[in-house]
Amino acid sequence: MSMQEFEVPVSGTIKLGQFIKLASLAETGGHAKELIAEGHVQVNGEVVTARGHVLHDGDVVSIPGVRATVTADDGEPEFDDDFDPEKWRNM
């Protein structure tokens, strides 16, 4: 099984629990809380069990099968030729 990888633009810093929800790595805040508490979430390759862990530009958050990178939101719209709405609909 291949790892899905994508970037999530964030203004400033963001807490881990908020990022997991923003990145759609969890369907609800409660699900994000469970993933973190059960040790399914890694930040930069290290298991993190604190929802309040602060993420910065360049941090990589992983759950089994998915990896999301925190990127600085520079306010400029981006165009991605590879955008596939079905991929996002089926996550």
PDB file of N, CA, C and O in Angstrom:
ATOM      1  N   MET A   1       0.846  -1.186   0.000  1.00  0.00           N
ATOM      2  CA  MET A   1       0.000   0.000   0.000  1.00  0.00           C
ATOM      3  C   MET A   1       0.887   1.244   0.000  1.00  0.00           C
ATOM      4  O   MET A   1       1.834   1.337   0.780  1.00  0.00           O
ATOM      5  N   SER A   2       0.576   2.194  -0.877  1.00  0.00           N
ATOM      6  CA  SER A   2       1.402   3.386  -0.956  1.00  0.00           C
ATOM      7  C   SER A   2       0.919   4.442   0.036  1.00  0.00           C
ATOM      8  O   SER A   2      -0.241   4.462   0.448  1.00  0.00           O
ATOM      9  N   MET A   3       1.839   5.304   0.396  1.00  0.00           N
ATOM     10  CA  MET A   3       1.562   6.374   1.346  1.00  0.00           C
ATOM     11  C   MET A   3       1.005   7.577   0.586  1.00  0.00           C
ATOM     12  O   MET A   3       1.620   8.039  -0.375  1.00  0.00           O
ATOM     13  N   GLN A   4      -0.154   8.089   1.008  1.00  0.00           N
ATOM     14  CA  GLN A   4      -0.680   9.332   0.450  1.00  0.00           C
ATOM     15  C   GLN A   4       0.071  10.472   1.105  1.00  0.00           C
ATOM     16  O   GLN A   4       0.225  10.498   2.327  1.00  0.00           O
ATOM     17  N   GLU A   5       0.543  11.422   0.297  1.00  0.00           N
ATOM     18  CA  GLU A   5       1.275  12.564   0.828  1.00  0.00           C
ATOM     19  C   GLU A   5       0.698  13.848   0.260  1.00  0.00           C
ATOM     20  O   GLU A   5       0.386  13.925  -0.928  1.00  0.00           O
ATOM     21  N   PHE A   6       0.556  14.860   1.113  1.00  0.00           N
ATOM     22  CA  PHE A   6       0.085  16.156   0.655  1.00  0.00           C
ATOM     23  C   PHE A   6       0.525  17.231   1.635  1.00  0.00           C
ATOM     24  O   PHE A   6       0.963  16.936   2.747  1.00  0.00           O
ATOM     25  N   GLU A   7       0.402  18.489   1.204  1.00  0.00           N
ATOM     26  CA  GLU A   7       0.773  19.632   2.029  1.00  0.00           C
ATOM     27  C   GLU A   7      -0.487  20.366   2.475  1.00  0.00           C
ATOM     28  O   GLU A   7      -1.484  20.422   1.754  1.00  0.00           O
ATOM     29  N   VAL A   8      -0.417  20.928   3.682  1.00  0.00           N
ATOM     30  CA  VAL A   8      -1.544  21.689   4.227  1.00  0.00           C
ATOM     31  C   VAL A   8      -1.030  23.070   4.631  1.00  0.00           C
ATOM     32  O   VAL A   8      -0.237  23.182   5.566  1.00  0.00           O
ATOM     33  N   PRO A   9      -1.476  24.131   3.932  1.00  0.00           N
ATOM     34  CA  PRO A   9      -1.031  25.477   4.286  1.00  0.00           C
ATOM     35  C   PRO A   9      -1.656  25.952   5.599  1.00  0.00           C
ATOM     36  O   PRO A   9      -2.856  25.796   5.825  1.00  0.00           O
ATOM     37  N   VAL A  10      -0.822  26.529   6.449  1.00  0.00           N
ATOM     38  CA  VAL A  10      -1.249  26.996   7.768  1.00  0.00           C
ATOM     39  C   VAL A  10      -0.638  28.374   8.007  1.00  0.00           C
ATOM     40  O   VAL A  10       0.534  28.597   7.700  1.00  0.00           O
ATOM     41  N   SER A  11      -1.421  29.290   8.550  1.00  0.00           N
ATOM     42  CA  SER A  11      -0.899  30.604   8.923  1.00  0.00           C
ATOM     43  C   SER A  11      -0.315  30.511  10.324  1.00  0.00           C
ATOM     44  O   SER A  11      -1.042  30.243  11.280  1.00  0.00           O
ATOM     45  N   GLY A  12       0.978  30.727  10.454  1.00  0.00           N
ATOM     46  CA  GLY A  12       1.630  30.664  11.762  1.00  0.00           C
ATOM     47  C   GLY A  12       1.758  29.239  12.262  1.00  0.00           C
ATOM     48  O   GLY A  12       2.105  28.331  11.506  1.00  0.00           O
ATOM     49  N   THR A  13       1.475  29.049  13.551  1.00  0.00           N
ATOM     50  CA  THR A  13       1.558  27.716  14.150  1.00  0.00           C
ATOM     51  C   THR A  13       0.152  27.164  14.351  1.00  0.00           C
ATOM     52  O   THR A  13      -0.833  27.897  14.275  1.00  0.00           O
ATOM     53  N   ILE A  14       0.075  25.860  14.608  1.00  0.00           N
ATOM     54  CA  ILE A  14      -1.206  25.202  14.838  1.00  0.00           C
ATOM     55  C   ILE A  14      -0.978  24.022  15.771  1.00  0.00           C
ATOM     56  O   ILE A  14       0.076  23.388  15.726  1.00  0.00           O
ATOM     57  N   LYS A  15      -1.956  23.724  16.613  1.00  0.00           N
ATOM     58  CA  LYS A  15      -1.851  22.576  17.513  1.00  0.00           C
ATOM     59  C   LYS A  15      -2.138  21.295  16.738  1.00  0.00           C
ATOM     60  O   LYS A  15      -2.899  21.293  15.770  1.00  0.00           O
ATOM     61  N   LEU A  16      -1.517  20.210  17.180  1.00  0.00           N
ATOM     62  CA  LEU A  16      -1.619  18.931  16.494  1.00  0.00           C
ATOM     63  C   LEU A  16      -3.064  18.492  16.284  1.00  0.00           C
ATOM     64  O   LEU A  16      -3.434  18.112  15.173  1.00  0.00           O
ATOM     65  N   GLY A  17      -3.881  18.536  17.321  1.00  0.00           N
ATOM     66  CA  GLY A  17      -5.272  18.113  17.199  1.00  0.00           C
ATOM     67  C   GLY A  17      -6.032  18.920  16.158  1.00  0.00           C
ATOM     68  O   GLY A  17      -6.829  18.370  15.399  1.00  0.00           O
ATOM     69  N   GLN A  18      -5.782  20.230  16.124  1.00  0.00           N
ATOM     70  CA  GLN A  18      -6.435  21.096  15.143  1.00  0.00           C
ATOM     71  C   GLN A  18      -5.962  20.763  13.730  1.00  0.00           C
ATOM     72  O   GLN A  18      -6.757  20.736  12.790  1.00  0.00           O
ATOM     73  N   PHE A  19      -4.666  20.512  13.593  1.00  0.00           N
ATOM     74  CA  PHE A  19      -4.105  20.206  12.275  1.00  0.00           C
ATOM     75  C   PHE A  19      -4.677  18.909  11.718  1.00  0.00           C
ATOM     76  O   PHE A  19      -5.006  18.833  10.534  1.00  0.00           O
ATOM     77  N   ILE A  20      -4.796  17.898  12.558  1.00  0.00           N
ATOM     78  CA  ILE A  20      -5.322  16.608  12.098  1.00  0.00           C
ATOM     79  C   ILE A  20      -6.730  16.782  11.549  1.00  0.00           C
ATOM     80  O   ILE A  20      -7.075  16.186  10.528  1.00  0.00           O
ATOM     81  N   LYS A  21      -7.541  17.585  12.209  1.00  0.00           N
ATOM     82  CA  LYS A  21      -8.895  17.857  11.726  1.00  0.00           C
ATOM     83  C   LYS A  21      -8.849  18.701  10.453  1.00  0.00           C
ATOM     84  O   LYS A  21      -9.546  18.392   9.486  1.00  0.00           O
ATOM     85  N   LEU A  22      -8.039  19.763  10.440  1.00  0.00           N
ATOM     86  CA  LEU A  22      -7.919  20.634   9.268  1.00  0.00           C
ATOM     87  C   LEU A  22      -7.471  19.853   8.034  1.00  0.00           C
ATOM     88  O   LEU A  22      -7.977  20.075   6.933  1.00  0.00           O
ATOM     89  N   ALA A  23      -6.525  18.941   8.222  1.00  0.00           N
ATOM     90  CA  ALA A  23      -5.975  18.161   7.114  1.00  0.00           C
ATOM     91  C   ALA A  23      -6.876  16.991   6.723  1.00  0.00           C
ATOM     92  O   ALA A  23      -6.550  16.233   5.810  1.00  0.00           O
ATOM     93  N   SER A  24      -7.994  16.847   7.404  1.00  0.00           N
ATOM     94  CA  SER A  24      -8.938  15.737   7.169  1.00  0.00           C
ATOM     95  C   SER A  24      -8.295  14.373   7.397  1.00  0.00           C
ATOM     96  O   SER A  24      -8.641  13.396   6.733  1.00  0.00           O
ATOM     97  N   LEU A  25      -7.354  14.316   8.342  1.00  0.00           N
ATOM     98  CA  LEU A  25      -6.765  13.035   8.729  1.00  0.00           C
ATOM     99  C   LEU A  25      -7.697  12.315   9.695  1.00  0.00           C
ATOM    100  O   LEU A  25      -7.550  11.116   9.935  1.00  0.00           O
ATOM    101  N   ALA A  26      -8.652  13.048  10.243  1.00  0.00           N
ATOM    102  CA  ALA A  26      -9.680  12.488  11.129  1.00  0.00           C
ATOM    103  C   ALA A  26     -11.002  13.150  10.766  1.00  0.00           C
ATOM    104  O   ALA A  26     -11.031  14.311  10.359  1.00  0.00           O
ATOM    105  N   GLU A  27     -12.093  12.408  10.915  1.00  0.00           N
ATOM    106  CA  GLU A  27     -13.408  12.943  10.557  1.00  0.00           C
ATOM    107  C   GLU A  27     -13.936  13.942  11.579  1.00  0.00           C
ATOM    108  O   GLU A  27     -14.671  14.864  11.228  1.00  0.00           O
ATOM    109  N   THR A  28     -13.561  13.758  12.847  1.00  0.00           N
ATOM    110  CA  THR A  28     -14.047  14.642  13.907  1.00  0.00           C
ATOM    111  C   THR A  28     -12.903  14.962  14.861  1.00  0.00           C
ATOM    112  O   THR A  28     -11.852  14.321  14.834  1.00  0.00           O
ATOM    113  N   GLY A  29     -13.128  15.963  15.701  1.00  0.00           N
ATOM    114  CA  GLY A  29     -12.143  16.273  16.723  1.00  0.00           C
ATOM    115  C   GLY A  29     -11.967  15.120  17.693  1.00  0.00           C
ATOM    116  O   GLY A  29     -10.862  14.868  18.174  1.00  0.00           O
ATOM    117  N   GLY A  30     -13.062  14.417  17.983  1.00  0.00           N
ATOM    118  CA  GLY A  30     -12.995  13.255  18.870  1.00  0.00           C
ATOM    119  C   GLY A  30     -12.158  12.138  18.276  1.00  0.00           C
ATOM    120  O   GLY A  30     -11.401  11.473  18.984  1.00  0.00           O
ATOM    121  N   HIS A  31     -12.296  11.933  16.970  1.00  0.00           N
ATOM    122  CA  HIS A  31     -11.495  10.910  16.295  1.00  0.00           C
ATOM    123  C   HIS A  31     -10.018  11.301  16.316  1.00  0.00           C
ATOM    124  O   HIS A  31      -9.152  10.449  16.515  1.00  0.00           O
ATOM    125  N   ALA A  32      -9.728  12.594  16.111  1.00  0.00           N
ATOM    126  CA  ALA A  32      -8.348  13.079  16.181  1.00  0.00           C
ATOM    127  C   ALA A  32      -7.771  12.817  17.573  1.00  0.00           C
ATOM    128  O   ALA A  32      -6.631  12.372  17.707  1.00  0.00           O
ATOM    129  N   LYS A  33      -8.564  13.095  18.598  1.00  0.00           N
ATOM    130  CA  LYS A  33      -8.137  12.878  19.983  1.00  0.00           C
ATOM    131  C   LYS A  33      -7.785  11.407  20.211  1.00  0.00           C
ATOM    132  O   LYS A  33      -6.773  11.099  20.841  1.00  0.00           O
ATOM    133  N   GLU A  34      -8.625  10.495  19.697  1.00  0.00           N
ATOM    134  CA  GLU A  34      -8.364   9.055  19.835  1.00  0.00           C
ATOM    135  C   GLU A  34      -7.076   8.643  19.130  1.00  0.00           C
ATOM    136  O   GLU A  34      -6.253   7.924  19.697  1.00  0.00           O
ATOM    137  N   LEU A  35      -6.904   9.103  17.886  1.00  0.00           N
ATOM    138  CA  LEU A  35      -5.697   8.753  17.130  1.00  0.00           C
ATOM    139  C   LEU A  35      -4.438   9.168  17.883  1.00  0.00           C
ATOM    140  O   LEU A  35      -3.470   8.413  17.969  1.00  0.00           O
ATOM    141  N   ILE A  36      -4.469  10.384  18.426  1.00  0.00           N
ATOM    142  CA  ILE A  36      -3.306  10.902  19.153  1.00  0.00           C
ATOM    143  C   ILE A  36      -3.087  10.111  20.436  1.00  0.00           C
ATOM    144  O   ILE A  36      -1.970   9.670  20.709  1.00  0.00           O
ATOM    145  N   ALA A  37      -4.140   9.927  21.226  1.00  0.00           N
ATOM    146  CA  ALA A  37      -4.029   9.236  22.516  1.00  0.00           C
ATOM    147  C   ALA A  37      -3.564   7.795  22.362  1.00  0.00           C
ATOM    148  O   ALA A  37      -2.855   7.274  23.223  1.00  0.00           O
ATOM    149  N   GLU A  38      -3.962   7.145  21.263  1.00  0.00           N
ATOM    150  CA  GLU A  38      -3.607   5.742  21.052  1.00  0.00           C
ATOM    151  C   GLU A  38      -2.242   5.560  20.383  1.00  0.00           C
ATOM    152  O   GLU A  38      -1.837   4.435  20.089  1.00  0.00           O
ATOM    153  N   GLY A  39      -1.530   6.675  20.142  1.00  0.00           N
ATOM    154  CA  GLY A  39      -0.176   6.587  19.597  1.00  0.00           C
ATOM    155  C   GLY A  39      -0.097   6.321  18.106  1.00  0.00           C
ATOM    156  O   GLY A  39       0.921   5.832  17.619  1.00  0.00           O
ATOM    157  N   HIS A  40      -1.167   6.639  17.369  1.00  0.00           N
ATOM    158  CA  HIS A  40      -1.176   6.421  15.922  1.00  0.00           C
ATOM    159  C   HIS A  40      -0.617   7.605  15.141  1.00  0.00           C
ATOM    160  O   HIS A  40      -0.512   7.539  13.916  1.00  0.00           O
ATOM    161  N   VAL A  41      -0.258   8.684  15.829  1.00  0.00           N
ATOM    162  CA  VAL A  41       0.185   9.904  15.154  1.00  0.00           C
ATOM    163  C   VAL A  41       1.670  10.130  15.411  1.00  0.00           C
ATOM    164  O   VAL A  41       2.144  10.058  16.545  1.00  0.00           O
ATOM    165  N   GLN A  42       2.391  10.405  14.323  1.00  0.00           N
ATOM    166  CA  GLN A  42       3.806  10.747  14.426  1.00  0.00           C
ATOM    167  C   GLN A  42       4.014  12.153  13.882  1.00  0.00           C
ATOM    168  O   GLN A  42       3.372  12.564  12.915  1.00  0.00           O
ATOM    169  N   VAL A  43       4.919  12.879  14.521  1.00  0.00           N
ATOM    170  CA  VAL A  43       5.343  14.186  14.031  1.00  0.00           C
ATOM    171  C   VAL A  43       6.836  14.081  13.786  1.00  0.00           C
ATOM    172  O   VAL A  43       7.609  13.823  14.709  1.00  0.00           O
ATOM    173  N   ASN A  44       7.235  14.280  12.551  1.00  0.00           N
ATOM    174  CA  ASN A  44       8.644  14.170  12.159  1.00  0.00           C
ATOM    175  C   ASN A  44       9.241  12.832  12.586  1.00  0.00           C
ATOM    176  O   ASN A  44      10.393  12.767  13.014  1.00  0.00           O
ATOM    177  N   GLY A  45       8.446  11.761  12.465  1.00  0.00           N
ATOM    178  CA  GLY A  45       8.920  10.413  12.756  1.00  0.00           C
ATOM    179  C   GLY A  45       8.849   9.985  14.206  1.00  0.00           C
ATOM    180  O   GLY A  45       9.200   8.849  14.524  1.00  0.00           O
ATOM    181  N   GLU A  46       8.404  10.862  15.098  1.00  0.00           N
ATOM    182  CA  GLU A  46       8.304  10.553  16.528  1.00  0.00           C
ATOM    183  C   GLU A  46       6.830  10.483  16.936  1.00  0.00           C
ATOM    184  O   GLU A  46       6.043  11.351  16.557  1.00  0.00           O
ATOM    185  N   VAL A  47       6.452   9.464  17.701  1.00  0.00           N
ATOM    186  CA  VAL A  47       5.078   9.369  18.198  1.00  0.00           C
ATOM    187  C   VAL A  47       4.824  10.522  19.166  1.00  0.00           C
ATOM    188  O   VAL A  47       5.618  10.770  20.074  1.00  0.00           O
ATOM    189  N   VAL A  48       3.716  11.218  18.961  1.00  0.00           N
ATOM    190  CA  VAL A  48       3.324  12.334  19.826  1.00  0.00           C
ATOM    191  C   VAL A  48       1.926  12.040  20.353  1.00  0.00           C
ATOM    192  O   VAL A  48       1.014  11.737  19.583  1.00  0.00           O
ATOM    193  N   THR A  49       1.764  12.132  21.678  1.00  0.00           N
ATOM    194  CA  THR A  49       0.468  11.831  22.296  1.00  0.00           C
ATOM    195  C   THR A  49      -0.169  13.054  22.948  1.00  0.00           C
ATOM    196  O   THR A  49      -1.106  12.919  23.736  1.00  0.00           O
ATOM    197  N   ALA A  50       0.330  14.243  22.627  1.00  0.00           N
ATOM    198  CA  ALA A  50      -0.226  15.482  23.179  1.00  0.00           C
ATOM    199  C   ALA A  50      -0.960  16.250  22.086  1.00  0.00           C
ATOM    200  O   ALA A  50      -0.345  16.684  21.112  1.00  0.00           O
ATOM    201  N   ARG A  51      -2.278  16.421  22.244  1.00  0.00           N
ATOM    202  CA  ARG A  51      -3.062  17.171  21.248  1.00  0.00           C
ATOM    203  C   ARG A  51      -2.574  18.598  21.102  1.00  0.00           C
ATOM    204  O   ARG A  51      -2.680  19.187  20.027  1.00  0.00           O
ATOM    205  N   GLY A  52      -2.040  19.157  22.176  1.00  0.00           N
ATOM    206  CA  GLY A  52      -1.597  20.544  22.165  1.00  0.00           C
ATOM    207  C   GLY A  52      -0.205  20.758  21.603  1.00  0.00           C
ATOM    208  O   GLY A  52       0.287  21.886  21.591  1.00  0.00           O
ATOM    209  N   HIS A  53       0.444  19.688  21.133  1.00  0.00           N
ATOM    210  CA  HIS A  53       1.778  19.816  20.535  1.00  0.00           C
ATOM    211  C   HIS A  53       1.709  20.844  19.405  1.00  0.00           C
ATOM    212  O   HIS A  53       0.861  20.733  18.519  1.00  0.00           O
ATOM    213  N   VAL A  54       2.589  21.837  19.429  1.00  0.00           N
ATOM    214  CA  VAL A  54       2.548  22.920  18.446  1.00  0.00           C
ATOM    215  C   VAL A  54       3.365  22.549  17.212  1.00  0.00           C
ATOM    216  O   VAL A  54       4.525  22.148  17.310  1.00  0.00           O
ATOM    217  N   LEU A  55       2.730  22.691  16.047  1.00  0.00           N
ATOM    218  CA  LEU A  55       3.374  22.387  14.774  1.00  0.00           C
ATOM    219  C   LEU A  55       3.829  23.669  14.094  1.00  0.00           C
ATOM    220  O   LEU A  55       3.221  24.728  14.253  1.00  0.00           O
ATOM    221  N   HIS A  56       4.911  23.550  13.333  1.00  0.00           N
ATOM    222  CA  HIS A  56       5.486  24.681  12.611  1.00  0.00           C
ATOM    223  C   HIS A  56       5.675  24.313  11.145  1.00  0.00           C
ATOM    224  O   HIS A  56       5.572  23.145  10.769  1.00  0.00           O
ATOM    225  N   ASP A  57       5.949  25.311  10.332  1.00  0.00           N
ATOM    226  CA  ASP A  57       6.210  25.104   8.912  1.00  0.00           C
ATOM    227  C   ASP A  57       7.273  24.021   8.719  1.00  0.00           C
ATOM    228  O   ASP A  57       8.346  24.083   9.319  1.00  0.00           O
ATOM    229  N   GLY A  58       6.971  23.039   7.885  1.00  0.00           N
ATOM    230  CA  GLY A  58       7.911  21.962   7.590  1.00  0.00           C
ATOM    231  C   GLY A  58       7.707  20.702   8.402  1.00  0.00           C
ATOM    232  O   GLY A  58       8.248  19.654   8.052  1.00  0.00           O
ATOM    233  N   ASP A  59       6.933  20.775   9.488  1.00  0.00           N
ATOM    234  CA  ASP A  59       6.666  19.566  10.276  1.00  0.00           C
ATOM    235  C   ASP A  59       5.849  18.583   9.437  1.00  0.00           C
ATOM    236  O   ASP A  59       4.991  18.981   8.649  1.00  0.00           O
ATOM    237  N   VAL A  60       6.132  17.294   9.622  1.00  0.00           N
ATOM    238  CA  VAL A  60       5.439  16.242   8.885  1.00  0.00           C
ATOM    239  C   VAL A  60       4.634  15.408   9.875  1.00  0.00           C
ATOM    240  O   VAL A  60       5.188  14.831  10.811  1.00  0.00           O
ATOM    241  N   VAL A  61       3.322  15.350   9.659  1.00  0.00           N
ATOM    242  CA  VAL A  61       2.412  14.599  10.521  1.00  0.00           C
ATOM    243  C   VAL A  61       1.984  13.344   9.771  1.00  0.00           C
ATOM    244  O   VAL A  61       1.508  13.420   8.638  1.00  0.00           O
ATOM    245  N   SER A  62       2.157  12.189  10.408  1.00  0.00           N
ATOM    246  CA  SER A  62       1.823  10.920   9.767  1.00  0.00           C
ATOM    247  C   SER A  62       0.861  10.115  10.618  1.00  0.00           C
ATOM    248  O   SER A  62       0.990  10.045  11.840  1.00  0.00           O
ATOM    249  N   ILE A  63      -0.107   9.510   9.945  1.00  0.00           N
ATOM    250  CA  ILE A  63      -0.922   8.455  10.524  1.00  0.00           C
ATOM    251  C   ILE A  63      -0.791   7.300   9.541  1.00  0.00           C
ATOM    252  O   ILE A  63      -0.367   7.528   8.409  1.00  0.00           O
ATOM    253  N   PRO A  64      -1.132   6.084   9.915  1.00  0.00           N
ATOM    254  CA  PRO A  64      -0.933   4.971   8.992  1.00  0.00           C
ATOM    255  C   PRO A  64      -1.536   5.239   7.603  1.00  0.00           C
ATOM    256  O   PRO A  64      -2.740   5.454   7.461  1.00  0.00           O
ATOM    257  N   GLY A  65      -0.669   5.220   6.593  1.00  0.00           N
ATOM    258  CA  GLY A  65      -1.091   5.382   5.208  1.00  0.00           C
ATOM    259  C   GLY A  65      -1.158   6.802   4.681  1.00  0.00           C
ATOM    260  O   GLY A  65      -1.349   7.006   3.482  1.00  0.00           O
ATOM    261  N   VAL A  66      -1.003   7.803   5.568  1.00  0.00           N
ATOM    262  CA  VAL A  66      -1.127   9.199   5.138  1.00  0.00           C
ATOM    263  C   VAL A  66      -0.052  10.049   5.800  1.00  0.00           C
ATOM    264  O   VAL A  66       0.254   9.884   6.981  1.00  0.00           O
ATOM    265  N   ARG A  67       0.518  10.971   5.008  1.00  0.00           N
ATOM    266  CA  ARG A  67       1.523  11.899   5.535  1.00  0.00           C
ATOM    267  C   ARG A  67       1.164  13.303   5.055  1.00  0.00           C
ATOM    268  O   ARG A  67       1.007  13.535   3.856  1.00  0.00           O
ATOM    269  N   ALA A  68       1.036  14.240   5.999  1.00  0.00           N
ATOM    270  CA  ALA A  68       0.705  15.627   5.664  1.00  0.00           C
ATOM    271  C   ALA A  68       1.798  16.544   6.188  1.00  0.00           C
ATOM    272  O   ALA A  68       2.220  16.428   7.339  1.00  0.00           O
ATOM    273  N   THR A  69       2.252  17.452   5.338  1.00  0.00           N
ATOM    274  CA  THR A  69       3.304  18.387   5.709  1.00  0.00           C
ATOM    275  C   THR A  69       2.703  19.762   5.961  1.00  0.00           C
ATOM    276  O   THR A  69       1.911  20.260   5.162  1.00  0.00           O
ATOM    277  N   VAL A  70       3.089  20.372   7.085  1.00  0.00           N
ATOM    278  CA  VAL A  70       2.659  21.727   7.411  1.00  0.00           C
ATOM    279  C   VAL A  70       3.459  22.683   6.529  1.00  0.00           C
ATOM    280  O   VAL A  70       4.689  22.630   6.506  1.00  0.00           O
ATOM    281  N   THR A  71       2.762  23.556   5.805  1.00  0.00           N
ATOM    282  CA  THR A  71       3.453  24.556   4.992  1.00  0.00           C
ATOM    283  C   THR A  71       2.944  25.938   5.367  1.00  0.00           C
ATOM    284  O   THR A  71       1.795  26.101   5.779  1.00  0.00           O
ATOM    285  N   ALA A  72       3.815  26.933   5.219  1.00  0.00           N
ATOM    286  CA  ALA A  72       3.434  28.306   5.525  1.00  0.00           C
ATOM    287  C   ALA A  72       2.453  28.795   4.476  1.00  0.00           C
ATOM    288  O   ALA A  72       2.701  28.662   3.278  1.00  0.00           O
ATOM    289  N   ASP A  73       1.343  29.359   4.921  1.00  0.00           N
ATOM    290  CA  ASP A  73       0.346  29.928   4.015  1.00  0.00           C
ATOM    291  C   ASP A  73       0.776  31.347   3.695  1.00  0.00           C
ATOM    292  O   ASP A  73       0.671  32.247   4.529  1.00  0.00           O
ATOM    293  N   ASP A  74       1.267  31.537   2.464  1.00  0.00           N
ATOM    294  CA  ASP A  74       1.741  32.870   2.088  1.00  0.00           C
ATOM    295  C   ASP A  74       0.627  33.749   1.525  1.00  0.00           C
ATOM    296  O   ASP A  74       0.871  34.875   1.092  1.00  0.00           O
ATOM    297  N   GLY A  75      -0.595  33.225   1.535  1.00  0.00           N
ATOM    298  CA  GLY A  75      -1.725  34.004   1.070  1.00  0.00           C
ATOM    299  C   GLY A  75      -1.907  33.994  -0.437  1.00  0.00           C
ATOM    300  O   GLY A  75      -2.892  34.535  -0.938  1.00  0.00           O
ATOM    301  N   GLU A  76      -0.984  33.393  -1.168  1.00  0.00           N
ATOM    302  CA  GLU A  76      -1.079  33.326  -2.622  1.00  0.00           C
ATOM    303  C   GLU A  76      -1.823  32.074  -3.037  1.00  0.00           C
ATOM    304  O   GLU A  76      -1.487  30.985  -2.571  1.00  0.00           O
ATOM    305  N   PRO A  77      -2.817  32.189  -3.895  1.00  0.00           N
ATOM    306  CA  PRO A  77      -3.500  30.990  -4.379  1.00  0.00           C
ATOM    307  C   PRO A  77      -2.559  30.143  -5.219  1.00  0.00           C
ATOM    308  O   PRO A  77      -1.708  30.667  -5.939  1.00  0.00           O
ATOM    309  N   GLU A  78      -2.718  28.843  -5.122  1.00  0.00           N
ATOM    310  CA  GLU A  78      -1.880  27.924  -5.880  1.00  0.00           C
ATOM    311  C   GLU A  78      -2.745  27.130  -6.829  1.00  0.00           C
ATOM    312  O   GLU A  78      -3.917  26.873  -6.553  1.00  0.00           O
ATOM    313  N   PHE A  79      -2.161  26.740  -7.955  1.00  0.00           N
ATOM    314  CA  PHE A  79      -2.859  25.903  -8.910  1.00  0.00           C
ATOM    315  C   PHE A  79      -2.146  24.572  -8.971  1.00  0.00           C
ATOM    316  O   PHE A  79      -0.929  24.521  -9.152  1.00  0.00           O
ATOM    317  N   ASP A  80      -2.889  23.504  -8.823  1.00  0.00           N
ATOM    318  CA  ASP A  80      -2.297  22.168  -8.795  1.00  0.00           C
ATOM    319  C   ASP A  80      -2.921  21.342  -9.912  1.00  0.00           C
ATOM    320  O   ASP A  80      -4.085  20.950  -9.826  1.00  0.00           O
ATOM    321  N   ASP A  81      -2.144  21.080 -10.960  1.00  0.00           N
ATOM    322  CA  ASP A  81      -2.651  20.302 -12.094  1.00  0.00           C
ATOM    323  C   ASP A  81      -3.065  18.900 -11.690  1.00  0.00           C
ATOM    324  O   ASP A  81      -3.888  18.287 -12.370  1.00  0.00           O
ATOM    325  N   ASP A  82      -2.519  18.377 -10.605  1.00  0.00           N
ATOM    326  CA  ASP A  82      -2.773  17.008 -10.187  1.00  0.00           C
ATOM    327  C   ASP A  82      -3.966  16.884  -9.248  1.00  0.00           C
ATOM    328  O   ASP A  82      -4.215  15.797  -8.725  1.00  0.00           O
ATOM    329  N   PHE A  83      -4.706  17.954  -9.020  1.00  0.00           N
ATOM    330  CA  PHE A  83      -5.829  17.885  -8.092  1.00  0.00           C
ATOM    331  C   PHE A  83      -6.868  16.896  -8.608  1.00  0.00           C
ATOM    332  O   PHE A  83      -7.294  16.962  -9.762  1.00  0.00           O
ATOM    333  N   ASP A  84      -7.263  15.989  -7.742  1.00  0.00           N
ATOM    334  CA  ASP A  84      -8.255  14.978  -8.087  1.00  0.00           C
ATOM    335  C   ASP A  84      -9.377  15.041  -7.061  1.00  0.00           C
ATOM    336  O   ASP A  84      -9.205  14.568  -5.938  1.00  0.00           O
ATOM    337  N   PRO A  85     -10.533  15.620  -7.423  1.00  0.00           N
ATOM    338  CA  PRO A  85     -11.613  15.748  -6.440  1.00  0.00           C
ATOM    339  C   PRO A  85     -12.096  14.405  -5.908  1.00  0.00           C
ATOM    340  O   PRO A  85     -12.562  14.330  -4.771  1.00  0.00           O
ATOM    341  N   GLU A  86     -11.995  13.339  -6.708  1.00  0.00           N
ATOM    342  CA  GLU A  86     -12.421  12.018  -6.235  1.00  0.00           C
ATOM    343  C   GLU A  86     -11.542  11.533  -5.083  1.00  0.00           C
ATOM    344  O   GLU A  86     -12.025  10.881  -4.157  1.00  0.00           O
ATOM    345  N   LYS A  87     -10.252  11.856  -5.147  1.00  0.00           N
ATOM    346  CA  LYS A  87      -9.337  11.456  -4.071  1.00  0.00           C
ATOM    347  C   LYS A  87      -9.812  12.057  -2.747  1.00  0.00           C
ATOM    348  O   LYS A  87      -9.862  11.363  -1.731  1.00  0.00           O
ATOM    349  N   TRP A  88     -10.158  13.341  -2.759  1.00  0.00           N
ATOM    350  CA  TRP A  88     -10.577  14.018  -1.540  1.00  0.00           C
ATOM    351  C   TRP A  88     -11.958  13.563  -1.102  1.00  0.00           C
ATOM    352  O   TRP A  88     -12.232  13.463   0.094  1.00  0.00           O
ATOM    353  N   ARG A  89     -12.822  13.289  -2.057  1.00  0.00           N
ATOM    354  CA  ARG A  89     -14.172  12.847  -1.734  1.00  0.00           C
ATOM    355  C   ARG A  89     -14.146  11.485  -1.054  1.00  0.00           C
ATOM    356  O   ARG A  89     -14.996  11.192  -0.213  1.00  0.00           O
ATOM    357  N   ASN A  90     -13.173  10.652  -1.415  1.00  0.00           N
ATOM    358  CA  ASN A  90     -13.111   9.282  -0.908  1.00  0.00           C
ATOM    359  C   ASN A  90     -12.213   9.113   0.307  1.00  0.00           C
ATOM    360  O   ASN A  90     -11.998   7.987   0.757  1.00  0.00           O
ATOM    361  N   MET A  91     -11.683  10.204   0.847  1.00  0.00           N
ATOM    362  CA  MET A  91     -10.783  10.082   2.006  1.00  0.00           C
ATOM    363  C   MET A  91     -11.564   9.784   3.247  1.00  0.00           C
ATOM    364  O   MET A  91     -10.983   9.646   4.324  1.00  0.00           O
TER     365      MET A  91
END
